[in-house]
Amino acid sequence: MNLKTFYKIYYQHRFLKASFFLKMYLCLTFFVKYFINYFYLPKKKNLDNLSVNNQNLFEKDFNYLCEYFNSDKGEKFINQYAQPSKKNNKIINAHGYANIYESYFKDIKQKKLNIIELGAFYGNATAALYFYFKNSFIFSADINPDMFLYKSKRVKNFFANTSSRNSIQKNLLEKNIKFDIIIEDASHMLKDQIISLFMLFKTLQTGGLFIIEEIDFPEKREDMRINQNKPDLKTILQKVCNNENFSTEYITDEEKKYFLKNYDTINFFQGKTNEFVIIKKK
């Protein structure tokens, strides 16, 4: 994790809200905090090397793998969002999505697929996907790719900003890659969820799955919709399910028509604390 990323994740929100004197204090302590945390940053792991002595992981279910690699998609995890120096080994409840994902994944796990997660963070879910889909290639995109902790011949980590149509166009659409599974776990902002789905749906293979996590965030959290206009994606998809028309300023008429013509099923699920949706393409 470089200095800029450390600031964006752990200090930027505090700095923007701080008084003048608190800003002075944060400026004085920031570099010291980064220096301390630098020595606690996890080392990058080679998944190909790890697999040599851990062949049993290829036979584990998805929830086991999520918990093994500390992804919050499992039932339990250790908080990965705290500053590295403040991390402890206390196990807490995670989102609890993995067992439901398993019901969709189990029949295709042996196939050669292209899978992408938007919002990879440290890459813990990528590691779980690597062992669950042992014949697949995993793409991991994030606004801070320097945080990514894994490498492999079957994994590609790169920059993408899901709040920017230009970034999605340049870093994803122009690569001309067709995906079998897309997992959107990025900013969870109202606009970002909408443009990610409608711009990237055309990159999904026939019969592919598009998963949007924490789809209820814009509905429940004001900070996920600041200066952004309703409806949120959850409302839009509910209207689609009810054969009702919808309008949003964040997509084109072409993107809307393509989605309506090519989606097959839309299913909402409740995790332990938040909701997600799985959309299947025709």
Backbone torsions as a table, in degrees:
resi	resn	phi	psi	omega
1	MET	NA	121.3	-179.4
2	ASN	-83.1	175.2	-174.5
3	LEU	-62.0	-41.4	-178.4
4	LYS	-63.5	-43.6	179.6
5	THR	-65.7	-42.2	178.2
6	PHE	-57.3	-41.8	178.7
7	TYR	-65.4	-46.8	-176.8
8	LYS	-61.2	-39.4	-174.9
9	ILE	-80.9	-44.3	-169.4
10	TYR	-106.6	-16.5	-173.8
11	TYR	-124.0	-29.2	-172.0
12	GLN	-57.8	-46.6	-178.6
13	HIS	-64.2	-34.9	178.4
14	ARG	-71.6	-40.6	-177.1
15	PHE	-65.1	-40.8	-177.4
16	LEU	-66.1	-30.1	-177.5
17	LYS	-93.9	-9.3	-170.4
18	ALA	-76.9	153.9	171.1
19	SER	-72.4	173.0	-177.8
20	PHE	-58.8	-46.8	-176.3
21	PHE	-69.8	-35.3	176.8
22	LEU	-68.1	-36.1	176.4
23	LYS	-62.4	-39.9	177.5
24	MET	-61.9	-42.8	-179.8
25	TYR	-64.9	-43.9	-179.9
26	LEU	-63.0	-38.6	177.9
27	CYS	-63.2	-40.4	-178.2
28	LEU	-70.1	-33.3	-175.2
29	THR	-94.8	-14.6	-172.6
30	PHE	-57.5	-50.2	-175.6
31	PHE	-67.7	-33.3	176.6
32	VAL	-65.1	-44.4	179.4
33	LYS	-61.7	-41.9	179.5
34	TYR	-64.7	-42.3	-179.8
35	PHE	-61.0	-42.9	179.1
36	ILE	-64.0	-46.6	-177.0
37	ASN	-68.5	-27.4	-178.5
38	TYR	-55.3	-36.8	-176.8
39	PHE	-79.4	-10.0	177.9
40	TYR	-101.0	-5.0	-178.0
41	LEU	-65.0	133.3	179.0
42	PRO	-63.2	151.2	178.1
43	LYS	-83.2	148.0	179.6
44	LYS	-68.9	139.5	-178.0
45	LYS	-113.6	139.5	174.8
46	ASN	-91.5	110.6	-176.2
47	LEU	-66.9	-31.5	178.1
48	ASP	-64.1	-42.4	177.6
49	ASN	-69.2	-40.2	179.2
50	LEU	-61.2	-36.0	-176.7
51	SER	-69.1	-23.8	-177.5
52	VAL	-59.5	-43.9	-178.2
53	ASN	-101.4	8.9	-179.1
54	ASN	-135.3	47.7	-179.4
55	GLN	-60.4	-25.9	-179.9
56	ASN	-62.5	-23.4	-179.1
57	LEU	-66.0	-26.0	179.3
58	PHE	-67.9	-15.5	-178.0
59	GLU	-102.4	-0.5	-176.2
60	LYS	-82.4	156.7	177.4
61	ASP	-77.4	169.6	-170.9
62	PHE	-68.8	-36.9	179.1
63	ASN	-64.1	-42.0	177.7
64	TYR	-57.6	-45.0	-177.7
65	LEU	-67.3	-38.7	177.5
66	CYS	-62.5	-42.0	179.3
67	GLU	-72.2	-36.6	178.9
68	TYR	-60.8	-40.9	-178.8
69	PHE	-98.0	9.6	174.1
70	ASN	63.4	43.3	172.8
71	SER	-90.2	140.8	179.6
72	ASP	-75.7	4.3	174.3
73	LYS	-76.8	-17.3	180.0
74	GLY	-82.3	-168.3	-179.8
75	GLU	-80.1	-36.0	-177.9
76	LYS	-134.6	152.8	173.3
77	PHE	-162.2	168.2	172.9
78	ILE	-97.3	130.5	-174.0
79	ASN	-50.1	113.4	-178.6
80	GLN	-94.0	-0.8	-174.6
81	TYR	-98.3	-5.2	176.1
82	ALA	-76.7	158.7	174.2
83	GLN	-57.4	139.5	-176.5
84	PRO	-50.8	-37.9	-178.2
85	SER	-71.8	-17.8	-178.6
86	LYS	-102.5	3.1	-178.9
87	LYS	-68.2	137.6	174.4
88	ASN	-125.4	178.5	-176.4
89	ASN	-99.2	19.3	178.6
90	LYS	-71.7	126.0	-179.6
91	ILE	-88.1	129.0	-178.0
92	ILE	-127.1	168.2	178.7
93	ASN	-66.7	137.1	174.9
94	ALA	-104.9	-167.4	-175.2
95	HIS	-71.5	-29.4	179.4
96	GLY	72.4	36.5	180.0
97	TYR	-89.3	-26.9	-164.9
98	ALA	-59.3	-39.3	-178.2
99	ASN	-66.1	-33.0	176.4
100	ILE	-74.1	-40.0	175.0
101	TYR	-56.4	-39.9	-178.3
102	GLU	-55.8	-37.6	-178.9
103	SER	-65.4	-25.5	176.6
104	TYR	-90.2	-30.9	-172.7
105	PHE	-85.6	-29.1	-166.1
106	LYS	-60.9	-31.9	-177.5
107	ASP	-82.4	-9.6	-178.2
108	ILE	-121.1	6.9	-171.1
109	LYS	-66.4	-23.5	-179.3
110	GLN	-88.4	-7.3	-176.3
111	LYS	-78.4	163.1	174.5
112	LYS	-89.7	104.0	-173.5
113	LEU	-118.6	160.0	166.4
114	ASN	-106.3	119.9	-175.9
115	ILE	-124.3	135.9	177.6
116	ILE	-130.3	138.4	170.7
117	GLU	-113.7	124.4	175.3
118	LEU	-93.9	120.8	-174.9
119	GLY	93.0	55.9	-172.7
120	ALA	-76.8	-23.4	-179.0
121	PHE	55.2	-122.2	179.1
122	TYR	-74.0	-17.1	-179.1
123	GLY	94.5	14.7	-177.4
124	ASN	-63.6	-38.6	176.6
125	ALA	-69.4	-32.7	176.3
126	THR	-59.9	-43.3	178.7
127	ALA	-62.4	-40.0	177.5
128	ALA	-64.4	-43.0	178.8
129	LEU	-64.5	-36.5	179.3
130	TYR	-57.9	-44.5	-177.8
131	PHE	-82.1	-29.7	-179.9
132	TYR	-73.8	-46.1	178.4
133	PHE	-101.5	79.7	-169.3
134	LYS	-71.8	-11.9	178.7
135	ASN	-108.7	8.6	-172.4
136	SER	-106.7	163.2	175.8
137	PHE	-106.0	132.4	-174.8
138	ILE	-110.7	123.3	174.4
139	PHE	-102.1	136.3	-178.5
140	SER	-130.2	112.9	-177.7
141	ALA	-111.6	143.6	179.5
142	ASP	-159.3	155.1	176.8
143	ILE	-72.8	-17.1	177.1
144	ASN	-126.9	71.5	-175.9
145	PRO	-65.4	-16.1	178.9
146	ASP	-68.0	-13.3	179.0
147	MET	-80.3	-16.7	-171.3
148	PHE	-63.2	131.8	-169.7
149	LEU	-105.9	4.9	-173.2
150	TYR	-129.5	156.6	173.4
151	LYS	-144.7	154.3	-178.6
152	SER	-172.9	159.5	173.4
153	LYS	-69.3	-17.8	-179.6
154	ARG	-104.5	13.5	-178.1
155	VAL	-131.1	134.9	174.3
156	LYS	-127.3	121.1	179.6
157	ASN	-106.7	133.6	-177.9
158	PHE	-155.3	169.3	-179.4
159	PHE	-82.5	137.4	167.8
160	ALA	-156.6	137.2	179.3
161	ASN	-111.6	105.8	-174.4
162	THR	-76.9	-0.2	173.9
163	SER	-90.1	-3.4	-175.2
164	SER	-121.1	120.4	175.6
165	ARG	-61.0	-37.9	-180.0
166	ASN	-63.8	-40.0	179.8
167	SER	-67.7	-42.0	177.5
168	ILE	-61.9	-41.9	179.3
169	GLN	-62.9	-49.6	-175.0
170	LYS	-71.8	-46.2	-170.7
171	ASN	-90.7	-12.9	-178.1
172	LEU	-127.0	-59.8	-174.9
173	LEU	-64.0	-40.3	-177.9
174	GLU	-72.9	-9.2	175.7
175	LYS	-78.7	-15.4	178.3
176	ASN	54.9	42.8	177.4
177	ILE	-101.5	133.9	175.3
178	LYS	-97.0	129.9	-177.4
179	PHE	-107.9	147.6	175.4
180	ASP	-94.7	-30.1	176.7
181	ILE	-138.8	129.5	173.2
182	ILE	-120.2	124.2	177.1
183	ILE	-113.5	115.0	-178.9
184	GLU	-97.3	108.3	-177.8
185	ASP	-136.9	41.5	-173.6
186	ALA	-91.8	-121.2	-170.5
187	SER	-73.8	-26.1	-175.8
188	HIS	69.5	10.3	176.4
189	MET	-70.3	150.9	-175.9
190	LEU	-52.8	-54.8	-177.8
191	LYS	-63.9	-41.3	-174.4
192	ASP	-64.4	-41.1	178.4
193	GLN	-62.4	-38.9	-178.0
194	ILE	-68.1	-50.6	-175.9
195	ILE	-69.9	-32.1	178.3
196	SER	-61.4	-47.2	-179.0
197	LEU	-65.5	-53.4	-171.2
198	PHE	-74.4	-28.8	176.0
199	MET	-77.2	-38.3	-172.7
200	LEU	-92.6	-8.9	-177.1
201	PHE	-60.4	-30.7	179.6
202	LYS	-69.8	-17.8	179.0
203	THR	-85.8	-4.3	-176.7
204	LEU	-83.9	134.4	177.8
205	GLN	-67.1	159.3	172.6
206	THR	-55.9	129.0	-177.6
207	GLY	80.3	3.6	-177.8
208	GLY	-74.6	167.0	-176.8
209	LEU	-115.6	133.1	174.3
210	PHE	-118.1	116.7	-176.8
211	ILE	-111.5	128.5	175.2
212	ILE	-117.0	116.4	-178.6
213	GLU	-88.6	155.2	179.9
214	GLU	50.1	44.9	-178.4
215	ILE	-68.0	-14.7	178.5
216	ASP	-88.5	-4.8	-178.6
217	PHE	-57.4	-49.2	-179.3
218	PRO	-62.5	-27.7	178.4
219	GLU	-73.9	-39.5	-171.7
220	LYS	-98.6	-21.7	-174.5
221	ARG	-120.9	120.3	-178.4
222	GLU	-62.4	-34.6	-178.5
223	ASP	-68.3	-11.4	177.9
224	MET	-92.7	3.2	-179.9
225	ARG	-139.9	19.9	-179.0
226	ILE	-60.2	127.2	178.9
227	ASN	58.6	25.1	178.3
228	GLN	-124.4	146.4	-170.3
229	ASN	-102.9	135.1	175.7
230	LYS	-66.3	159.6	12.1
231	PRO	-83.7	156.2	173.9
232	ASP	-82.8	172.5	-174.6
233	LEU	-65.4	-36.8	178.4
234	LYS	-58.7	-45.8	179.0
235	THR	-63.5	-42.3	179.3
236	ILE	-59.3	-47.8	-177.3
237	LEU	-69.0	-32.5	174.5
238	GLN	-64.5	-38.9	176.1
239	LYS	-64.4	-40.8	177.7
240	VAL	-60.6	-44.8	179.3
241	CYS	-61.3	-30.8	-178.3
242	ASN	-94.8	10.6	-179.1
243	ASN	57.6	35.7	177.1
244	GLU	-103.9	148.9	178.7
245	ASN	-74.6	154.8	176.2
246	PHE	-141.8	160.4	178.5
247	SER	-140.8	134.0	175.9
248	THR	-145.4	141.2	-178.0
249	GLU	-76.6	-7.0	-169.7
250	TYR	-92.6	-3.8	180.0
251	ILE	-132.1	165.3	178.4
252	THR	-91.5	163.0	176.3
253	ASP	-61.7	-35.4	179.0
254	GLU	-63.9	-43.8	179.2
255	GLU	-64.4	-39.7	178.5
256	LYS	-63.9	-47.9	-178.6
257	LYS	-63.1	-40.1	-179.6
258	TYR	-63.1	-44.8	-179.9
259	PHE	-62.3	-49.0	-176.9
260	LEU	-62.2	-31.8	-179.5
261	LYS	-79.0	-26.9	-168.1
262	ASN	-115.5	-4.9	176.7
263	TYR	-79.6	149.1	179.0
264	ASP	-105.4	-62.3	-179.9
265	THR	-132.1	151.8	175.6
266	ILE	-130.1	117.3	-177.7
267	ASN	-126.8	125.4	178.3
268	PHE	-94.3	144.3	179.8
269	PHE	-136.0	150.9	176.2
270	GLN	-106.2	120.3	172.6
271	GLY	-84.8	-162.0	-178.5
272	LYS	-66.6	-36.6	-178.8
273	THR	-128.6	-26.6	-175.5
274	ASN	-131.5	170.7	-176.7
275	GLU	-105.7	157.4	172.6
276	PHE	-144.4	165.9	-178.9
277	VAL	-132.9	142.3	176.0
278	ILE	-119.2	120.8	-178.7
279	ILE	-111.9	128.4	177.6
280	LYS	-104.5	137.9	179.6
281	LYS	-91.5	147.2	178.3
282	LYS	-62.2	NA	NA
